[in-house]
Amino acid sequence: MSEFGDMLRAARQKCEYPKDTQSVLSQGRLGELLGMELGTRGFSGAAVSDWERGVSKIHADDRLVLVSLLKILHQQGGIKSLSEANDLLEAGNYRALNPAERKQIFPADEIDLSSSSFIPEHSRQTLLAQLFIGSNDELQRLIARAQAGPPPAWPRVLAALWRNTTDHWSASSAAQAILWIWIWLLTWLLTAPSLRLSFADEEQASLDIRLFIAASLVIPLLIGLLTNTKDNPFWEGQKLGNARVTRLYVYQGAGIGFNMGYFFVLGISLFRYHLHIASSPWFELAAAALPLVVGNMAARLVPHNLWLAYGRLNVVDGWIFFTIALLGPLWGFFFMQFYSILLTPALGVFMILTAVTIIIIMGVWQAEHK
């Protein structure tokens, strides 16, 4: 059992469903209510049981699931106050509710303004809270605990900040962060030459484009590998956490996002080239990060959006977009044939905008044919 699981079970068992009865809210019904709140199929009773027993946990990125869970527990009487909601989040190492989330769960007239845990909506998070803690609520509680002792208090405050930060990291999360850095550097090595647009001759251009083609095939696969669905409570609840089709759409999304990010940066590089602005390592590193960020976003969004559209994940629903894997090689062949034209100011910008437009049209077509 985990502390979060124990507290979740206790809050659920305090709930009465239907209201004003002696019936306890069941795990299965809680999962159904979550689905109604989220507009999805919800979660099975087994998934809720796993949360309570500490077998699995809601991922920190699934913030909407957490907020919806708290909202239901509050509506059914299992959670009475803002402090109880934040205590449950803290037990699971989640950040406290921000003002917008508090508003969703607790109407303004329900929040105890005298409570020390309440911070008015106009009070913004400090940079320190955003980077290390998660909310001003947590920051204030942490500093208050650290200040209890002999002066000066700053060594205890700094130690508490450091401990709070490292407590949220595990060996696996640290390893994953290192892997992302290596992938970022690999992306930079493979894509930066084609973004410099300083081809000395046809042989150099061929080498640079081959490096990009390698990136378009390898980097989305690496993004997909680091996009975990097996331990994701949402996909677990749908019995699709480790399904082959889920993984296929994760890789598809990674490929779409990577190419969209790259072509956006390529367009900027063309403008930079025609304005005679020299490239720099800082620009190249930032440019390498964009396809990774967009690829990671798309890897998470594509399978979920397809599931929302069809109520299932099936290869036949989006098979045509697996051709995105061919975009890198096709673009490389096209670039090798016409790169001299691309470096002509008017035609070059026109062709890049055309390529980006085609990708956007593909996305719109996919959305309209769901």
C-alpha positions as CSV (number, residue, x, y, z in Angstrom):
1,M,0.0,0.0,0.0
2,S,1.1,3.6,-0.7
3,E,0.3,6.7,1.4
4,F,-1.5,8.1,-1.7
5,G,-3.4,4.8,-2.1
6,D,-4.4,4.7,1.5
7,M,-5.7,8.3,1.5
8,L,-7.5,7.7,-1.8
9,R,-9.3,4.7,-0.4
10,A,-10.2,6.5,2.7
11,A,-11.6,9.5,0.7
12,R,-13.6,7.1,-1.6
13,Q,-15.1,5.3,1.4
14,K,-16.3,8.6,2.9
15,C,-18.2,9.2,-0.3
16,E,-21.9,8.4,-0.4
17,Y,-23.3,7.4,-3.8
18,P,-26.0,8.2,-4.5
19,K,-25.8,11.3,-2.3
20,D,-27.4,11.2,1.1
21,T,-27.5,7.4,1.3
22,Q,-25.4,5.0,3.3
23,S,-24.0,3.4,0.1
24,V,-20.2,3.7,-0.3
25,L,-18.9,4.8,-3.7
26,S,-17.5,1.7,-5.3
27,Q,-14.2,1.5,-7.2
28,G,-16.0,0.7,-10.5
29,R,-18.5,3.6,-10.1
30,L,-15.6,6.0,-9.3
31,G,-13.9,4.9,-12.6
32,E,-17.2,5.5,-14.5
33,L,-17.7,8.9,-12.9
34,L,-14.1,9.8,-14.0
35,G,-15.0,8.8,-17.5
36,M,-18.1,11.0,-17.5
37,E,-16.0,13.9,-16.1
38,L,-13.3,13.4,-18.7
39,G,-15.6,12.6,-21.6
40,T,-13.9,9.2,-22.1
41,R,-14.7,5.6,-21.4
42,G,-13.4,6.1,-17.9
43,F,-11.4,3.6,-15.8
44,S,-12.2,0.1,-14.7
45,G,-12.7,-0.8,-11.0
46,A,-9.4,-2.8,-11.3
47,A,-7.5,0.3,-12.4
48,V,-8.9,2.3,-9.4
49,S,-8.0,-0.7,-7.1
50,D,-4.5,-0.6,-8.4
51,W,-4.2,3.1,-7.5
52,E,-5.4,2.4,-4.0
53,R,-3.1,-0.6,-3.5
54,G,-0.1,1.2,-4.9
55,V,0.3,-1.3,-7.8
56,S,0.2,1.6,-10.3
57,K,-0.2,5.4,-10.0
58,I,-1.6,8.2,-12.0
59,H,1.2,9.8,-14.1
60,A,2.0,13.4,-13.1
61,D,1.5,14.4,-16.7
62,D,-2.2,13.3,-16.5
63,R,-3.1,16.4,-14.5
64,L,-6.6,16.4,-15.9
65,V,-7.2,12.9,-14.4
66,L,-6.0,14.0,-11.0
67,V,-8.1,17.2,-11.0
68,S,-11.2,15.3,-12.2
69,L,-10.6,12.7,-9.5
70,L,-10.5,15.3,-6.8
71,K,-13.6,17.0,-8.2
72,I,-15.6,13.8,-8.0
73,L,-14.4,13.0,-4.5
74,H,-15.3,16.5,-3.4
75,Q,-18.7,16.4,-5.0
76,Q,-19.5,13.0,-3.3
77,G,-18.3,14.2,0.1
78,G,-15.0,12.3,0.3
79,I,-12.9,15.5,0.3
80,K,-14.2,18.4,2.3
81,S,-11.6,21.1,1.9
82,L,-8.8,22.5,-0.2
83,S,-6.2,21.4,2.3
84,E,-7.5,17.8,2.2
85,A,-7.2,17.9,-1.6
86,N,-3.6,19.2,-1.5
87,D,-2.7,16.7,1.2
88,L,-3.8,13.8,-1.1
89,L,-1.7,15.3,-4.0
90,E,1.3,15.7,-1.7
91,A,1.0,12.1,-0.6
92,G,1.5,11.1,-4.3
93,N,4.3,13.5,-4.9
94,Y,2.1,15.6,-7.1
95,R,2.1,19.4,-7.1
96,A,-0.6,21.2,-5.3
97,L,-3.6,22.7,-7.0
98,N,-3.1,26.0,-8.9
99,P,-5.7,28.8,-8.8
100,A,-7.5,27.6,-12.0
101,E,-7.7,24.0,-10.7
102,R,-8.9,25.1,-7.3
103,K,-11.7,27.0,-9.1
104,Q,-12.8,23.8,-11.0
105,I,-13.0,21.8,-7.8
106,F,-14.1,24.4,-5.1
107,P,-16.4,27.2,-6.1
108,A,-15.3,30.5,-4.6
109,D,-17.9,30.4,-1.8
110,E,-16.6,27.0,-0.7
111,I,-13.0,28.0,-0.1
112,D,-12.1,28.9,3.5
113,L,-10.5,32.3,3.1
114,S,-9.1,32.1,6.6
115,S,-7.2,28.9,5.7
116,S,-3.5,29.3,5.7
117,S,-3.3,27.1,2.6
118,F,-5.5,29.5,0.6
119,I,-3.7,31.9,-1.8
120,P,-5.9,34.4,-3.7
121,E,-6.1,33.8,-7.5
122,H,-4.2,37.0,-8.3
123,S,-1.2,35.7,-6.4
124,R,1.1,34.3,-9.0
125,Q,3.6,31.5,-8.5
126,T,7.1,32.6,-7.9
127,L,9.8,31.4,-10.3
128,L,11.3,29.3,-7.4
129,A,8.0,27.6,-6.8
130,Q,7.6,26.8,-10.5
131,L,11.1,25.4,-10.9
132,F,11.5,23.4,-7.7
133,I,8.3,23.0,-5.9
134,G,5.2,23.2,-8.1
135,S,3.1,25.8,-6.3
136,N,3.2,28.6,-3.8
137,D,1.2,26.4,-1.3
138,E,3.9,23.8,-1.2
139,L,6.7,26.5,-1.1
140,Q,5.1,28.2,1.9
141,R,4.7,25.0,3.8
142,L,8.2,23.9,3.1
143,I,9.8,27.2,4.1
144,A,7.7,27.3,7.3
145,R,8.9,23.9,8.3
146,A,12.5,24.8,7.5
147,Q,12.4,28.1,9.5
148,A,11.5,26.2,12.7
149,G,14.9,26.2,14.4
150,P,17.8,28.4,15.5
151,P,18.8,31.3,13.2
152,P,20.0,31.6,10.5
153,A,17.2,29.7,8.6
154,W,18.6,29.9,5.1
155,P,20.8,26.8,5.3
156,R,17.7,24.7,6.3
157,V,15.6,26.4,3.6
158,L,18.2,25.6,0.9
159,A,18.6,22.0,2.2
160,A,14.8,21.6,2.2
161,L,14.5,22.9,-1.4
162,W,17.3,20.6,-2.6
163,R,15.8,17.6,-0.8
164,N,12.3,18.3,-2.1
165,T,13.7,18.5,-5.7
166,T,15.7,15.3,-5.5
167,D,12.8,13.4,-3.7
168,H,10.8,13.8,-7.0
169,W,13.6,12.1,-8.9
170,S,14.2,8.4,-9.2
171,A,17.0,6.5,-10.8
172,S,14.8,5.8,-13.8
173,S,13.7,9.4,-14.2
174,A,17.3,10.6,-14.0
175,A,18.4,7.9,-16.6
176,Q,15.5,9.0,-18.9
177,A,16.7,12.7,-18.6
178,I,20.2,11.7,-19.6
179,L,18.8,9.7,-22.5
180,W,16.9,12.7,-23.7
181,I,20.0,14.8,-23.6
182,W,21.9,12.2,-25.7
183,I,19.0,12.1,-28.2
184,W,19.0,15.9,-28.3
185,L,22.8,15.9,-29.2
186,L,22.3,13.2,-31.8
187,T,19.5,15.2,-33.4
188,W,21.8,18.2,-33.4
189,L,24.6,16.2,-35.1
190,L,22.3,14.8,-37.7
191,T,20.2,17.8,-38.6
192,A,22.4,20.8,-38.1
193,P,24.5,20.3,-41.3
194,S,21.3,20.5,-43.5
195,L,20.1,23.6,-41.6
196,R,23.3,25.5,-42.2
197,L,22.6,25.5,-46.0
198,S,26.3,26.2,-46.6
199,F,26.9,23.5,-49.2
200,A,30.4,23.7,-50.7
201,D,29.6,21.3,-53.5
202,E,27.2,18.5,-54.5
203,E,29.1,15.9,-52.5
204,Q,28.8,17.9,-49.3
205,A,25.1,18.5,-49.9
206,S,24.6,14.8,-50.4
207,L,26.3,14.0,-47.1
208,D,24.3,16.6,-45.2
209,I,21.0,15.3,-46.6
210,R,21.8,11.7,-45.9
211,L,22.4,12.7,-42.3
212,F,18.9,14.3,-42.2
213,I,17.4,11.2,-43.7
214,A,19.0,9.1,-41.0
215,A,17.6,11.5,-38.4
216,S,14.1,11.3,-39.8
217,L,14.2,7.5,-39.5
218,V,16.0,7.1,-36.2
219,I,15.0,10.0,-34.0
220,P,11.2,9.3,-34.1
221,L,11.9,5.7,-33.1
222,L,13.9,6.9,-30.1
223,I,11.2,9.4,-29.1
224,G,8.7,6.6,-29.3
225,L,10.8,4.4,-27.1
226,L,10.9,7.0,-24.4
227,T,7.2,7.7,-24.6
228,N,5.9,5.3,-22.0
229,T,2.3,3.9,-22.4
230,K,2.7,0.6,-20.4
231,D,2.6,2.4,-17.0
232,N,0.2,5.1,-18.1
233,P,-3.0,4.8,-16.0
234,F,-5.2,5.9,-18.9
235,W,-4.0,3.3,-21.3
236,E,-3.9,0.7,-18.5
237,G,-7.5,1.5,-17.8
238,Q,-8.4,0.8,-21.5
239,K,-6.2,-2.4,-21.5
240,L,-4.1,-0.8,-24.2
241,G,-1.0,0.1,-22.2
242,N,1.3,-2.3,-24.0
243,A,-0.8,-3.0,-27.1
244,R,1.0,-3.1,-30.4
245,V,-1.4,-0.7,-32.0
246,T,-0.9,1.9,-29.2
247,R,2.9,1.7,-29.8
248,L,2.5,2.0,-33.5
249,Y,0.5,5.2,-33.2
250,V,3.0,6.5,-30.7
251,Y,5.7,6.1,-33.3
252,Q,3.5,7.6,-36.0
253,G,2.9,10.7,-33.8
254,A,6.6,11.0,-33.1
255,G,7.3,10.9,-36.8
256,I,4.7,13.5,-37.7
257,G,5.8,15.8,-34.9
258,F,9.5,15.4,-35.7
259,N,9.0,16.3,-39.3
260,M,6.7,19.3,-38.5
261,G,9.3,20.6,-36.1
262,Y,12.2,20.1,-38.6
263,F,10.4,21.8,-41.5
264,F,9.5,24.8,-39.2
265,V,13.1,25.2,-38.3
266,L,14.2,24.7,-41.9
267,G,11.9,27.6,-42.9
268,I,13.5,29.8,-40.3
269,S,17.0,28.7,-41.5
270,L,16.1,29.7,-45.1
271,F,15.0,33.2,-44.0
272,R,18.2,33.4,-42.0
273,Y,20.3,32.3,-45.0
274,H,18.7,34.8,-47.3
275,L,19.2,37.6,-44.8
276,H,22.9,36.6,-44.6
277,I,22.7,35.9,-40.8
278,A,25.3,33.4,-39.9
279,S,24.3,30.2,-38.0
280,S,25.5,29.7,-34.4
281,P,25.8,26.7,-32.1
282,W,23.1,28.1,-29.9
283,F,20.6,28.4,-32.7
284,E,21.4,24.9,-33.9
285,L,21.0,23.4,-30.4
286,A,17.6,25.2,-30.0
287,A,16.7,24.1,-33.5
288,A,17.5,20.5,-32.6
289,A,15.3,20.7,-29.5
290,L,12.1,21.8,-31.4
291,P,11.6,18.5,-33.4
292,L,12.1,16.6,-30.2
293,V,9.6,18.6,-28.2
294,V,7.0,18.6,-31.0
295,G,7.7,14.9,-31.7
296,N,7.1,14.0,-28.0
297,M,3.9,16.0,-27.9
298,A,2.6,14.3,-31.0
299,A,3.6,10.9,-29.8
300,R,1.3,11.4,-26.8
301,L,-1.5,13.2,-28.7
302,V,-2.0,11.1,-31.8
303,P,-3.0,7.8,-30.1
304,H,-5.3,9.6,-27.6
305,N,-7.0,11.7,-30.3
306,L,-7.6,8.6,-32.4
307,W,-9.1,6.8,-29.4
308,L,-11.4,9.8,-28.7
309,A,-12.5,10.0,-32.3
310,Y,-13.2,6.3,-32.8
311,G,-13.6,5.0,-29.3
312,R,-10.9,2.4,-30.2
313,L,-7.4,2.1,-31.6
314,N,-7.3,0.3,-34.9
315,V,-4.6,0.4,-37.6
316,V,-7.2,0.8,-40.3
317,D,-8.3,4.2,-38.8
318,G,-5.1,6.0,-39.5
319,W,-3.0,3.6,-41.6
320,I,-2.3,6.2,-44.4
321,F,-0.4,8.4,-42.0
322,F,2.2,5.7,-41.4
323,T,3.6,6.9,-44.8
324,I,5.0,9.8,-42.8
325,A,8.1,7.5,-42.3
326,L,8.8,8.0,-46.0
327,L,8.8,11.8,-45.8
328,G,12.4,12.1,-44.7
329,P,13.8,10.0,-47.6
330,L,11.4,11.7,-50.1
331,W,12.4,15.1,-48.9
332,G,16.1,14.1,-49.1
333,F,15.7,13.0,-52.7
334,F,13.8,16.2,-53.6
335,F,16.3,18.4,-51.8
336,M,19.2,16.8,-53.7
337,Q,17.6,17.5,-57.0
338,F,16.5,21.0,-56.3
339,Y,18.6,22.4,-53.4
340,S,20.1,25.1,-55.7
341,I,16.6,26.3,-56.4
342,L,15.7,26.2,-52.7
343,L,18.6,28.6,-52.0
344,T,17.1,31.1,-54.5
345,P,15.3,33.6,-52.2
346,A,11.8,33.7,-53.8
347,L,11.5,30.1,-55.0
348,G,13.2,28.7,-51.8
349,V,10.7,30.3,-49.4
350,F,7.8,29.3,-51.7
351,M,8.8,25.7,-51.8
352,I,9.3,25.4,-48.0
353,L,5.9,27.0,-47.4
354,T,4.4,24.6,-49.8
355,A,5.9,21.6,-48.0
356,V,4.7,22.9,-44.6
357,T,1.2,23.5,-46.1
358,I,1.0,20.0,-47.3
359,I,1.8,18.6,-43.9
360,I,-0.9,20.9,-42.3
361,I,-3.4,19.8,-44.9
362,M,-2.6,16.2,-44.1
363,G,-3.3,16.9,-40.4
364,V,-6.6,18.7,-41.2
365,W,-7.7,15.9,-43.5
366,Q,-7.0,13.4,-40.8
367,A,-9.0,15.4,-38.3
368,E,-12.0,15.8,-40.6
369,H,-12.1,12.1,-41.6
370,K,-12.2,10.8,-38.0
